[in-house]
């Protein structure tokens, strides 16, 4: 029997909530500890499955991992067991975790070879890994796929800096290539690099370890290879997807919520996109305060045409928050077109929202038009299953705003990305029970 959440919705919430450390940053910076034999301390690590699995994987490889407190770990990658990468244990663990691809760049850079099982993870359309592999190949790595054991074997004994134009501005792809390039011989230039705050954080951490990286925050990175890297301390940013989720939650449930310590300057256009939906929010120190509001009205474009919200590479709007925006628009006044450009099956959870009474037209796998109910009609609670991390939280927000009882199954998907979400929402007054 898998776990499920039972939610009695329709109640306003109130209080303070602190976002967890950024999941997507964690997967990158924790992988980066493999670049040095010295001790690296990382704090504000979220306690979630995907991150814990990666930490466990590092331990299995021979990294000395110590948990200093709930959210701080030290890592010392002195002796790495190279044979582990061809083991069944690595295949089952590495194969089930998308983040495991992130260890390839550092391993290639430091040891000149790696093996990696074909990866798995979220079902949100085809997430290609070509960007990673093409980047490594340009640096001089040789790949051989072994269909019998399902592993890629990589030889990178002679990585050389080069000019790389990435075929897409993939965050993990950029991070992986950066980690491989910091120890390569000569200068590497990466154009069309992703420039998300997570990636800026990784580059700043590598710089403190002794890497020479310029262009941080832009889409053109220049990396001068160095001989070796040393230890450092690093603190993760708060998770911007959680922050966006909580803004949406406050609006949809008509709640007064304060989101603590958000690192506002790193949120890019996220607050503005929620303001476009008519949500009031104010910055108090480094906290976002959202007042309880009965109505929020979606802006139109200046010529009066319907608002479109689409995802784009940073500093554009992150695709991870489009599902949240879609749900929040259900109770807004006005209409909005949600255009999910990057992934082709992330909008398929709207059928559950339709069952709850939402007015949504799914135009195609990438676009949905939401016709806001303006709180004239409440959603009704239903039983549903979470298809992926972000849709799961969107359904959770919908359930908290709905009248009656909802049950969400497959909550493992939610918990891959959000730590102790039920206890944290209970603290705000949510009626949510785990069964």
Residue pairs with C-beta under 8 A, 6 or more apart in sequence:
2 409
2 410
2 411
2 412
3 411
3 412
3 434
3 435
4 407
4 408
4 409
4 410
4 411
4 434
4 435
5 396
5 399
5 407
5 408
5 411
5 414
5 422
5 432
5 433
5 434
5 435
6 405
6 406
6 407
6 432
6 433
6 435
7 381
7 396
7 399
7 400
7 405
7 406
7 407
7 408
7 430
7 431
7 432
7 433
8 381
8 404
8 405
8 431
9 253
9 379
9 381
9 399
9 400
9 401
9 402
9 403
9 404
9 405
9 406
9 431
10 378
10 401
10 402
10 403
10 404
11 253
11 400
11 429
11 430
11 431
12 253
12 254
12 255
12 256
12 292
12 429
13 249
13 250
13 253
13 255
13 257
13 400
13 425
13 428
13 429
13 430
14 255
14 256
14 257
14 292
14 428
14 429
15 257
15 258
15 427
15 428
15 429
16 257
16 258
16 259
16 260
16 287
17 246
17 257
17 258
17 259
17 260
17 424
17 427
17 428
18 238
18 259
18 260
18 261
19 238
19 239
19 242
19 243
19 246
19 259
19 260
19 261
19 262
20 44
20 46
20 47
20 48
20 238
20 239
20 242
20 418
20 419
21 43
21 44
21 45
21 46
21 71
21 236
21 237
21 238
21 239
22 46
22 197
22 198
22 201
22 236
22 237
22 238
22 239
22 240
22 241
23 46
23 48
23 50
23 51
23 239
23 241
23 417
24 171
24 196
24 198
24 239
25 197
25 198
25 201
25 202
25 236
25 237
26 42
26 45
26 46
26 51
26 54
26 236
27 50
27 51
27 54
27 99
27 102
27 172
28 102
28 172
28 175
28 198
28 199
28 201
28 202
29 42
29 201
29 202
29 205
29 234
29 236
30 42
30 45
30 51
30 54
30 55
30 58
30 75
31 54
31 99
31 102
31 103
31 105
31 106
31 175
31 179
32 40
32 106
32 179
32 202
32 205
32 206
32 209
33 40
33 42
33 58
33 63
33 75
33 76
33 77
33 106
34 58
34 63
34 77
34 80
34 103
34 106
34 107
34 110
35 77
35 106
35 109
35 110
35 179
35 182
35 183
35 206
35 209
35 229
36 77
36 209
36 228
36 229
36 230
36 231
37 76
37 77
37 78
38 76
38 229
38 230
38 231
39 74
39 75
39 76
39 231
40 74
40 75
40 76
40 209
40 231
40 232
40 233
40 234
41 68
41 72
41 73
41 74
41 75
41 231
41 232
41 233
41 234
42 72
42 73
42 74
42 75
42 233
42 234
42 235
42 236
43 71
43 72
43 233
43 234
43 235
43 236
44 71
44 72
44 235
44 236
44 237
44 238
45 51
45 55
45 71
45 72
45 73
45 236
46 71
46 236
46 239
46 419
47 70
47 71
47 419
47 420
48 415
48 416
48 417
48 418
48 419
49 412
49 415
49 416
50 97
50 98
50 99
50 416
50 417
51 99
53 93
53 96
53 97
53 99
54 97
54 99
54 100
54 102
54 103
55 65
55 73
56 93
57 90
57 93
57 94
57 97
57 100
57 103
58 65
58 75
58 77
58 103
59 65
60 84
60 89
60 90
60 93
61 80
61 81
61 84
61 85
61 103
62 77
62 78
62 79
62 80
62 81
62 84
63 75
63 76
63 77
63 80
64 75
64 76
64 77
64 78
65 73
65 74
65 75
66 73
66 74
67 73
68 74
80 107
80 111
82 111
82 113
84 90
85 107
85 114
85 115
85 116
86 115
86 149
86 151
90 115
90 117
91 117
91 149
91 150
91 151
93 100
94 100
94 116
94 117
94 119
95 117
95 118
95 119
95 120
95 150
96 120
96 121
97 119
97 120
97 121
98 119
98 120
98 121
98 122
98 127
100 116
100 117
100 119
101 116
101 119
101 129
101 132
101 172
101 176
102 172
102 175
102 176
102 179
103 114
103 116
104 114
104 116
104 132
104 136
104 154
104 176
104 180
105 132
105 136
105 175
105 176
105 177
105 178
105 179
105 180
106 179
106 180
107 113
107 114
108 114
108 136
108 141
108 154
108 156
108 159
108 180
109 156
109 159
109 179
109 180
109 181
109 182
109 183
109 184
110 183
112 155
112 156
112 157
112 158
112 159
113 153
113 154
113 155
113 156
113 157
114 154
114 156
115 151
115 152
115 153
115 154
116 151
116 152
116 154
117 150
117 151
117 152
118 150
118 151
118 152
119 129
121 127
122 388
122 389
123 345
123 387
123 388
124 343
124 345
124 346
124 388
125 343
125 344
125 345
125 346
126 344
127 343
128 168
129 173
130 167
131 166
131 167
131 168
131 170
131 173
131 174
131 177
132 170
132 172
132 173
132 176
132 177
133 143
133 152
134 166
134 167
135 164
135 166
135 173
135 176
135 177
135 180
135 190
136 143
136 154
136 156
136 176
136 177
136 180
137 143
138 162
138 164
139 156
139 159
139 160
139 161
139 162
139 164
139 177
139 180
139 181
139 184
139 188
140 156
140 158
140 159
140 160
140 162
140 184
141 154
141 155
141 156
141 159
141 180
142 154
142 155
142 156
143 152
143 153
143 154
144 152
144 153
144 154
145 151
145 152
145 153
146 152
146 153
156 180
158 185
159 180
159 181
159 183
159 184
159 185
159 225
160 184
160 185
160 186
161 181
161 184
161 185
161 186
161 187
161 188
161 223
161 224
161 225
162 186
162 188
162 189
163 188
163 189
163 191
164 177
164 188
164 189
164 190
164 191
165 191
165 192
166 173
166 174
166 177
166 190
166 191
166 192
166 193
167 192
168 192
169 192
169 193
169 194
169 195
169 219
169 313
170 194
171 194
171 196
171 198
171 199
171 314
173 194
174 190
174 193
174 194
174 199
174 221
175 194
175 198
175 199
175 202
177 188
177 190
178 190
178 193
178 199
178 202
178 203
178 206
178 213
178 221
178 223
179 202
179 206
181 188
181 190
181 223
181 225
182 206
182 211
182 212
182 213
182 223
182 225
182 226
182 229
183 225
183 226
183 227
183 228
183 229
184 223
184 225
185 225
186 224
186 225
187 222
187 223
187 224
187 225
188 222
188 223
188 225
189 220
189 221
189 222
189 223
190 220
190 221
190 222
190 223
191 219
191 220
192 219
193 199
193 215
193 218
193 219
193 220
193 221
194 219
194 313
194 314
195 217
195 218
195 219
195 313
195 314
195 315
196 314
196 318
197 237
197 240
197 266
197 268
197 314
198 237
200 216
200 217
201 234
201 236
201 237
203 211
203 213
203 216
203 221
204 216
205 232
205 234
206 213
206 229
207 213
207 216
208 232
208 234
209 229
209 230
209 231
209 232
210 226
210 228
210 229
210 230
211 223
211 226
211 229
212 223
212 224
212 225
212 226
213 221
213 222
213 223
214 221
214 222
215 221
215 222
237 263
237 266
238 261
238 262
238 263
240 266
240 267
240 268
240 270
240 318
240 321
241 318
241 320
241 321
241 390
241 417
242 418
243 259
243 262
243 267
243 270
243 288
244 270
244 274
244 318
244 320
244 321
244 324
245 321
245 324
245 393
245 397
245 418
246 257
246 259
247 259
247 270
247 271
247 274
247 279
247 281
247 288
247 290
248 274
248 279
248 324
248 325
248 327
248 328
248 397
249 255
249 257
249 397
249 400
250 256
250 257
250 279
250 290
250 292
251 274
251 277
251 279
251 290
251 293
251 296
251 328
251 331
252 327
252 328
252 330
252 331
252 397
252 398
252 400
252 401
253 397
253 400
253 401
254 292
254 293
254 294
254 375
255 290
255 292
255 428
256 289
256 290
256 291
256 292
257 289
257 290
257 428
258 284
258 287
258 288
258 289
258 290
259 287
259 288
259 290
260 287
261 286
261 287
262 286
262 287
262 288
263 286
264 271
264 283
264 286
264 288
268 314
268 315
268 317
269 315
269 316
269 317
270 317
270 318
270 321
271 281
271 288
273 309
273 317
273 321
273 325
274 281
274 325
274 328
275 281
276 298
276 299
276 307
276 309
277 296
277 298
277 299
277 325
277 328
277 329
277 332
277 336
278 295
278 296
278 297
278 298
278 299
278 332
278 333
278 334
279 290
279 293
279 296
279 328
280 290
280 291
280 293
280 296
281 288
281 289
281 290
282 288
282 289
282 291
283 289
294 375
295 333
295 374
295 375
296 331
296 332
296 333
297 332
297 333
297 334
297 374
298 307
298 329
298 332
298 333
298 334
298 335
298 336
298 372
299 307
299 334
300 306
300 307
300 334
301 307
301 308
306 335
306 336
306 337
306 369
307 334
307 335
307 336
307 337
308 336
308 337
308 338
308 339
309 317
309 322
309 325
309 336
309 337
309 338
309 339
310 316
310 317
310 322
310 338
310 339
310 340
310 341
311 317
311 318
311 319
311 322
311 339
311 340
311 341
311 342
312 341
319 340
319 341
319 342
319 343
319 346
320 390
321 390
322 338
322 340
322 346
322 390
323 346
323 347
323 349
323 390
323 391
323 393
323 394
324 390
324 393
324 394
324 397
325 336
325 338
326 338
326 347
326 350
326 353
326 360
326 368
326 370
326 394
327 353
327 394
327 395
327 397
327 398
328 397
329 336
329 338
329 370
329 372
330 353
330 358
330 359
330 360
330 370
330 372
330 373
330 379
330 398
331 372
331 373
331 374
331 375
331 379
331 401
332 370
332 372
332 374
333 372
333 374
334 372
334 374
335 369
335 370
335 371
335 372
336 369
336 370
336 372
337 363
337 367
337 368
337 369
337 370
338 347
338 367
338 368
338 369
338 370
339 366
339 367
340 346
340 347
340 366
340 367
340 368
341 366
344 365
344 366
345 365
346 388
346 390
346 391
347 362
347 365
347 366
347 367
347 368
348 365
348 387
349 386
349 387
349 388
349 391
349 394
349 395
350 358
350 360
350 362
350 368
352 382
352 384
352 395
352 398
353 360
353 379
353 395
353 398
354 360
355 382
355 384
356 379
356 380
356 381
356 382
356 398
356 402
356 406
357 373
357 377
357 378
357 379
357 380
358 370
358 373
358 379
358 398
359 370
359 371
359 372
359 373
360 368
360 369
360 370
360 371
361 368
361 369
361 371
362 368
363 369
378 401
378 402
378 403
379 398
379 401
379 402
379 403
380 402
380 403
380 404
381 399
381 402
381 403
381 404
381 405
381 406
382 402
382 406
382 407
383 406
383 407
383 409
384 395
384 406
384 407
384 408
384 409
385 408
385 409
385 410
386 392
386 395
386 408
386 409
386 410
386 411
386 413
386 414
387 410
387 413
388 413
389 413
389 414
389 416
389 417
389 418
390 417
392 408
392 410
392 411
392 413
392 414
393 414
393 417
393 418
393 421
395 408
396 408
396 414
396 421
398 406
399 406
399 408
400 425
400 430
400 432
408 414
411 434
414 421
415 421
422 432
422 433
422 434
425 432
426 432
